Amino acid sequence: MSAQSMSARSSSNQLPSSALSAAPHAAVKDPPVPRRWTAADIPDQSGRTFIVTGANSGLGFQTVLELARHGAHVVMTARDENKGRAAKARIDAERIGGTLELRKLDLADLDDVKRFAAAIVADGLPVDVLVNNAGVMMPPRGLTRQGHEQQFGVNHLAHFVLTALLIERLAQSSDGRVVTVSSDLHKRGKIHFDDIAGAHDYGRMSFYAQSKFANVLFALELDRRLKAAGLPVKSLLAHPGYSATNLQLSGPTGILKLFMRIGNRFMAQDVAMGALNQLYAATAPRAESGQFIGPDGKNEKRGYPSLVQPIAAARDVELAKNLWQLSETLTGIDFELGKRARS
Ligand SMILES: NC(=O)c1ccc[n+]([C@@H]2O[C@H](COP(=O)([O-])OP(=O)(O)OC[C@H]3O[C@@H](n4cnc5c(N)ncnc54)[C@H](OP(=O)(O)O)[C@@H]3O)[C@@H](O)[C@H]2O)c1
């Protein structure tokens, strides 16, 4: 249940409706997220630079489109340069206000992540918002170039490294943000510390859920560490509910893929609605660090952006620290915010 609907329910439990209607206007609190927020509510983004991973398809593509419509400069990243070029051409053809540049980034190769981040820094590009969007769902077991299980490696480890290498750049922005795209399936996740690569017991769904749970643990721990280090960067989470994209068709195979195809046709919401959640997190002036934005409909599957809650385990500080440490060990990246803030 969203905090929004929780607060509505608790207030109606406490007061008779006559008292509510007699309550002074000043006593009515604004909901944490404005109701029925749409892309038309995105403020002008001129002068702001965004990096969106997985920008050639689905939610990433839609995010770039709306950001560009509102005047932003967007670095579109794609692992396949041909797909990236085709996606950029589709947005360029609309001749909308913002500017785009395309950069290759393969998140299944941490050397490529390091190369990409180093080039952003070397080119002197400002970075106001990093949208950790790219993802892969439920493929047969596969490994990244460095030998990590593919879903954990692409969805979590690569974004952990990318964020670490760009955090100082983000801290130079007057409104720096990291938006990490998770899923309501994080609720089924646990971190398999004893078999993180799924060498002994890989499950397509359980390892997808692990990666999306890792996204939530990471973003909330990042929020805590940013605040502790006094760095002016926000860390937010978003999830799109169930949105019809390539995600359901590129990872799953066989009968699973057939079910996904039917689900996309009859149950999913369109990508424009799904992307509103990450667009709100990336642009809304009222969005706060540590918030999780997801659809306001039943079971968070569809609807307008609202404040949603991660499962309790995702707020486990010890677990988050252990994942952070494991991520540093697996990637060889020292993501020490306090040290960075002091140096
Ligand atoms: N759609 C939903 O219902 C849903 C629900 C919950 C969460 N999400 C999350 O939303 C995010 C975006 O997914 P989507 O639904 O928009 O799916 P999508 O249309 O398949 O887009 C995923 C993007 O990630 C890219 N990608 C995959 N592996 C990559 C790699 N190794 N390196 C770089 N980029 C890579 C894809 O590139 P290619 O085109 O080259 O494959 C594509 O651009 C994901 O994090 C997903 O977990 C989606």
The ligand as an SDF file (V2000), in Angstrom:
LIG
                    3D

 48 52  0  0  0  0  0  0  0  0999 V2000
    8.8560   -3.5280  -18.1920 N   0  0  0  0  0  0  0  0  0  0  0  0
    8.4830   -3.8470  -16.9650 C   0  0  0  0  0  0  0  0  0  0  0  0
    7.3420   -4.2630  -16.7130 O   0  0  0  0  0  0  0  0  0  0  0  0
    9.4440   -3.6940  -15.8390 C   0  0  0  0  0  0  0  0  0  0  0  0
    8.9920   -4.0060  -14.5550 C   0  0  0  0  0  0  0  0  0  0  0  0
    9.8480   -3.8150  -13.4860 C   0  0  0  0  0  0  0  0  0  0  0  0
   11.1120   -3.3130  -13.6920 C   0  0  0  0  0  0  0  0  0  0  0  0
   11.5340   -3.0320  -14.9540 N   0  0  0  0  0  0  0  0  0  0  0  0
   12.9050   -2.5260  -15.1170 C   0  0  0  0  0  0  0  0  0  0  0  0
   12.9170   -1.4790  -16.0480 O   0  0  0  0  0  0  0  0  0  0  0  0
   14.2240   -1.3660  -16.6140 C   0  0  0  0  0  0  0  0  0  0  0  0
   14.1240   -1.1210  -18.1130 C   0  0  0  0  0  0  0  0  0  0  0  0
   13.5760   -2.2550  -18.7320 O   0  0  0  0  0  0  0  0  0  0  0  0
   12.5230   -2.1920  -19.9330 P   0  0  0  0  0  0  0  0  0  0  0  0
   11.2680   -2.7640  -19.4080 O   0  0  0  0  0  0  0  0  0  0  0  0
   12.5210   -0.8660  -20.5610 O   0  0  0  0  0  0  0  0  0  0  0  0
   13.1530   -3.3090  -20.8950 O   0  0  0  0  0  0  0  0  0  0  0  0
   13.8120   -3.2120  -22.3590 P   0  0  0  0  0  0  0  0  0  0  0  0
   12.8920   -2.5530  -23.3060 O   0  0  0  0  0  0  0  0  0  0  0  0
   14.2670   -4.5930  -22.6720 O   0  0  0  0  0  0  0  0  0  0  0  0
   15.0490   -2.2690  -22.1230 O   0  0  0  0  0  0  0  0  0  0  0  0
   16.1800   -2.7300  -21.4140 C   0  0  0  0  0  0  0  0  0  0  0  0
   17.3820   -1.9560  -21.8580 C   0  0  0  0  0  0  0  0  0  0  0  0
   18.5140   -2.4530  -21.1290 O   0  0  0  0  0  0  0  0  0  0  0  0
   19.5210   -2.7340  -22.0880 C   0  0  0  0  0  0  0  0  0  0  0  0
   20.4880   -3.7290  -21.6790 N   0  0  0  0  0  0  0  0  0  0  0  0
   20.2960   -5.0390  -21.4290 C   0  0  0  0  0  0  0  0  0  0  0  0
   21.4720   -5.6300  -21.1770 N   0  0  0  0  0  0  0  0  0  0  0  0
   22.4210   -4.6690  -21.2570 C   0  0  0  0  0  0  0  0  0  0  0  0
   23.8320   -4.6510  -21.1390 C   0  0  0  0  0  0  0  0  0  0  0  0
   24.5520   -5.7510  -20.9010 N   0  0  0  0  0  0  0  0  0  0  0  0
   24.4880   -3.4570  -21.2760 N   0  0  0  0  0  0  0  0  0  0  0  0
   23.8060   -2.3460  -21.5480 C   0  0  0  0  0  0  0  0  0  0  0  0
   22.4800   -2.2950  -21.7170 N   0  0  0  0  0  0  0  0  0  0  0  0
   21.8020   -3.4580  -21.5760 C   0  0  0  0  0  0  0  0  0  0  0  0
   18.7700   -3.1830  -23.3320 C   0  0  0  0  0  0  0  0  0  0  0  0
   19.6050   -3.1630  -24.4690 O   0  0  0  0  0  0  0  0  0  0  0  0
   19.2530   -4.0980  -25.7490 P   0  0  0  0  0  0  0  0  0  0  0  0
   18.0990   -3.4450  -26.4470 O   0  0  0  0  0  0  0  0  0  0  0  0
   20.5120   -4.1030  -26.5410 O   0  0  0  0  0  0  0  0  0  0  0  0
   18.8880   -5.4540  -25.2060 O   0  0  0  0  0  0  0  0  0  0  0  0
   17.6790   -2.1200  -23.3580 C   0  0  0  0  0  0  0  0  0  0  0  0
   18.1560   -0.9250  -23.8770 O   0  0  0  0  0  0  0  0  0  0  0  0
   14.9640   -2.6380  -16.2220 C   0  0  0  0  0  0  0  0  0  0  0  0
   15.8760   -2.3400  -15.1780 O   0  0  0  0  0  0  0  0  0  0  0  0
   13.8620   -3.5450  -15.6920 C   0  0  0  0  0  0  0  0  0  0  0  0
   14.3250   -4.4470  -14.7120 O   0  0  0  0  0  0  0  0  0  0  0  0
   10.7290   -3.2070  -16.0310 C   0  0  0  0  0  0  0  0  0  0  0  0
  1  2  1  0
  2  3  2  0
  2  4  1  0
  4  5  1  0
  4 48  2  0
  5  6  2  0
  6  7  1  0
  7  8  2  0
  8  9  1  0
  8 48  1  0
  9 10  1  0
  9 46  1  0
 10 11  1  0
 11 12  1  0
 11 44  1  0
 12 13  1  0
 13 14  1  0
 14 15  2  0
 14 16  1  0
 14 17  1  0
 17 18  1  0
 18 19  2  0
 18 20  1  0
 18 21  1  0
 21 22  1  0
 22 23  1  0
 23 24  1  0
 23 42  1  0
 24 25  1  0
 25 26  1  0
 25 36  1  0
 26 27  1  0
 26 35  1  0
 27 28  2  0
 28 29  1  0
 29 30  1  0
 29 35  2  0
 30 31  1  0
 30 32  2  0
 32 33  1  0
 33 34  2  0
 34 35  1  0
 36 37  1  0
 36 42  1  0
 37 38  1  0
 38 39  2  0
 38 40  1  0
 38 41  1  0
 42 43  1  0
 44 45  1  0
 44 46  1  0
 46 47  1  0
M  CHG  2   8   1  16  -1
M  END
$$$$
